[in-house]
Amino acid sequence: MKYEHSDNPSCVCCEMSKRCFLATSAVSTFTVPWVASASMEFPTENEFKQPIELTSFRPKPQVRIMGAVIRDKWPYWLGWPGSSYDVEGHRKEYEKAFFDSAHRIGVTLEILPDPIEDDTALEKFIQLVFTEKPDALLIHIQRRKKWKQIERIHENTSIPIIVWAPLGTVFTTQLHTFARKERVCILSTLDTSSIDQAFRAIRARKQLEHTRLLVVHKNKRNDEVLDKFGTKIRHIPRKTMEEMFKRVPVTEEVREIANEMKKNAMKVVEPSDEDLLNAGRSYVASKHLLKIEEAHAITTDCLGMVTQKTVPTPPCMGACLFQDYGVTYGCEADVFGAFSLMFTSYLFDKPGFMNDPVPETVRNELITAHCVCGTKLNGFDKPSEPYILRSHAESNLGVSLQVLWKEGQPVTLVRFNNPHELILDTGVVTENIDTPPAGGCRTNFSIKMDNVEESRDVLGFHQVVFYGNHKRDVMAFCQLYGIKVIHSPAVANPIIS
């Protein structure tokens, strides 16, 4: 069988606390050779002067989706979508929408040129899927009576299936069981924009598999592989980052970053020009460390370095810039916090905000606060939200961003507890909170939670908050890849007597 192809084949030292603990059951560990930090080949001064494109770290694996149309031979009499339905016209219409979506999201789409109209063609397709092993299937159903054929594909393959079922091709009664099975995503709609998010889910899974997360903490080096997703995790000593920072000179790039951040801020409160230059140096140091380690994302023992005063600035400003360009920079060497940030970035093309959760018990809201927050909350290709340049709140050192979140904005909160389980909640931003008078971190805002009676009962720590009510999109991803979803309790926990 021949295929039609899309024209875009590429895709775009301090002990950890319990909240940062990486469960041993979630990873396999192996030790790799390493040259001690003191003798590591750090970049030369001239090499530091050559800017590294930040977006180059975002993984761009090949993502391949195989498509097919399932229907009865035309013409047929009666039966939905009906004899008046323009079968061929709509097939071509939706096929164009599929390829347009593939181009936007950056995946390769291959569609069978001929519809599957009998069992012989169906069996050939199943065998082809087994041989070719694409990352996912896209099945366009054009006859309500053909759902058993889709179920056969699901039973005889082991990859995710996106089913495009335009209105008039399925009843609720047909989906009570099948629509809730693992590896299934049903799009029963006329909204072709929903295909984009389904394709992002497949792309995000592949990006997670092709990511190496650099964890900078403690004093040892080892590599791990995260269960289920295959994400590589590389631990390196914290001293490596400290030494890298010391070697970064004040380059033209450092000055440009400092000036740009200052120019675009609503105002500057605590940071001096020297603070901004040091923040720029930290940003450059992080990029060079990623390049040397062939990594795509990073999380550091930032609080340890600040507590022990081994660097003059926390990495907060640089970490915010990373987030805005789709490259995860997580705080406090929290592996699953960083993994949750990567998940948000890859699945929705927008930065998330890893936070410390605080209950506001009078208004019964959740306060979310941290000193690292991207500004392009509406999407990497959208304008930034306003921000104020502040110091890192706990230490009053360096440069952090107070990003002002849009009041009335729906948001989603996610947190992977482990590769097999995710906390998922939603809410609405009510107000931004200044520090002072509040204590805590610089980006600080309150959320009125949806379907959570008591703010004290919100689950998780270092949850990732991001713009939009994406509850159904997150649940769809979790269904495709067999991840258990849990929510904060809708009814308040009982009082203990």
Protein Blocks (a to p, Z undefined) as FASTA:
>chain_A
ZZdddfbfbccdddddfklpccfklpccdddddddfklpccddfklmmmccdfklmpccd
dddddddddddddddeehiebjklcfklmmmmmmmmmmmmmmmnopacdddfbdcfbfkl
mmmmmmmmmmnopabdcdddfbfklmmmmmmmmmmpcbdcdddddehiacfklmmmmmmp
ghiacdddfblklmmmmmmmmmmmmmmmmpccdddehjbdcddddehklpacddddfklm
mmmmmmpccdfklmmmmmmmmmmpmbdckbcfklmmmmmmmmmmmmmmmmmnopabdcdd
fklmmmnopafbdfklmmmmmmmnopacdehhiaklmmmmmmmmmmnopacddddddddf
klopaddddfbdcfklnojkbccddddddddfklopajdddddddehiacdddddfbfkb
ccddddddfbdcdddfbecjfbdcddddehiablklpgcehiacdehjfklmmmmmmmmn
opacddddfbdcdddZZ
